[in-house]
Amino acid sequence: MIEKRPISNLIGHLMLIVGIIIVVFPIYYTFVASSLTSTEIVRPPMPLAPGGRLAENYGEALAGGVERVVGVSLERLLFNTFVVAIAIAVGKIVISFLSAFAIVFFRFPLRMAFFWMIFITLMLPVEVRILPTYKVIVDLGLIDTYAGLTLPLMASATATFLFRQFFLTVPGELVEAARIDNAGPFRFMRDILLPLSKTNIAALFVILFIYGWTQYLWPLLVTNDSRMNTIIIGLRKMVDFADASTPWNYVMVTAILAIIPPVVVVVLMQRWFVKGLVETEK
Amino acid sequence: MQRVVFPNKILPYILVAPQIVLTIVFFFWPASQALYQSVMRENPFGLKSGFVGLANFSAVLADGSYLNSLQVTVIFSVLTALLSMGLALLLATAADRVVRGQTFYRTLLIWPYAVAPAVAGMLWLFMFNPAMGTFAYILRRNGFYWDPLLNGNHAMVLIVVAAAWKQISYNFLFFVAGLQAIPKSLIEAAAIDGARGTRRFWTIVFPLLAPTTFFLLVVNTVYAFFDTFGIIHSVTGGGPAKATETLVYKVYNDGFVNLNLGSSAAQSVILMAIVVALTAFQFRFVERRVHYG
């Protein structure tokens, strides 16, 4: 604080409150809609206070309401999305941790070639090579499988790069001490490297969980069977403005359930999330 | 570089194997296929394909709809980046100014980061859909004929707002980090010299934020180019009349809907070149930022 200026402080609070209204309002609007009947939702203006159908809407949507519309239950959609998000986050962390470990703590022929092979994938998101990647999945018979949904998204370099940067800061004395004590590479990894990397792993987990949860283009392509859809694809299939029979109350329930889990993860793991975001992107 | 290493000979290969296998199968192989297909053309029955050199590229670059989609993408990216970064900078300076409650505000402002782009698009569509959206209703009642399903400009506004909304959290967190990194002594010195708040902002804070701003500009451009497919697919479907068809949407549309493999592959290769250029740009900048710090 340079000067004591209560008015400037007040303006700051006001701006932040307006900002929060902008940021949170669309979610609040959808939440309100999820507590109304379908006819109330389609007849503007919609009330801005929650209605009385909250429990009924969520209960019915979970008990087969959504299944009648898109042919797959809401629980199944949530389960699929959880599997995809966790598999991508854990898979990516494990394979990146191992490859960064190999590249930093060993010397072997082709080491730099491997490093550059991985590093180059930093550049190309799956969006720019969708058609040929899709063809690989078809050839491998991975359409409508969890492997097909997650494996191509694990092949990226950000996490490897982050672990490599971190491992390079681990003092060589620690490695020396481990070797003098006759600890092999796995012992060193488990007892020294893993505990040191805990915060990095937590930070990466939040970022990658969100990344996996919010995927759209890839799940859209590799799932034909609606039972393998993620909740976001399921939601997209339910939304039809031209069809008068669209059950808008279930749509809103599905939207809220697609939003809540990643928001909870980000809010509860806020400290690691902010650290991970600001550090991985550097 | 680590000086102390383990002596094992075989183990490191086993450790890098999973990542290398995934990279080859899902990255190098498809990318090489895209390159290969971009110089081939299938005959109309899809039975034979022949080498056509750079014909696919010249066809794509001469195609009016491709140039249109390039223009759409550039407009969309610039508007999204400006709107989102402008709002985020305002909020970040406000957060830097208030004494209490910073954590509380931050907790609420990071929500949109966790919302999928496709869902963000649908949330805004719920509010602004001409058939049922409350805000579309309010606009109409005040004599403004709002219809993103028929008017290309309205559709563009809608996807820009949804895309910018989703990105506010990210930009906010980086601007807050950037503001906190500015030495307080500089601002105090300016205050002693009699510079008021606004003047201090434009002559000291804003120039020192330039590296952060520049970095965010690149990140937001990449986001608008590649991560907004979900928004466009779920809100406008590229329409009306291709008014919101971005480059990535066009690759998808030509490859999966129109099944024009050669053209789609050539477009993929052009997109790869754009990403490589943007990334190289960003890395040069990251080098510079290290020297700043």
Interface residues (C-beta under 8 A of the other chain):
Chain A: M1 I2 E3 R5 S8 N9 I11 G12 H13 M15 L16 G19 I20 I22 V23 V24 P26 I27 Y29 T30 A33 I41 V42 R43 P44 P45 M46 V94 I95 S96 L98 S99 F101 A102 I103 V104 F105 F106 R107 F108 R111 F114 M117 I118 T121 L122 M123 L124 P125 E127 V128 R129 I130 L131 P132 T133 Y134 K135 V136 L140 L151 P152 M154 A155 T160 F167 L168 V170 G172 E173 V175 E176 R179 G184 P185 F188 I210 W213 T214 Q215 Y216 L217 L220 L221 I232 L235 R236 V239 F241 W248 M252 A255 A258 I259 P262 V263 V265 V266 V267 Q270 F273 V274 L277 V278 E281 K282
Chain B: M1 Q2 R3 V4 V5 F6 N8 K9 L11 P12 Y13 L15 V16 P18 Q19 I20 L22 T23 I24 V25 F26 F27 F28 W29 P30 A31 Q33 A34 Q37 L87 L90 L91 T93 A94 A95 R97 V98 V99 G101 Y105 R106 T107 L108 L109 I110 W111 P112 Y113 A114 V115 A116 P117 A118 V119 A120 M122 L123 W124 L125 F126 M127 N129 A131 M132 G133 T134 A136 Y137 I138 W165 I168 S169 Y170 L173 F174 A177 I187 E188 A191 G197 F215 V219 F226 D227 F229 G230 H233 S234 V248 V251 Y252 G255 F256 L261 S264 A265 S268 L271 M272 V275 V276 T279 V286
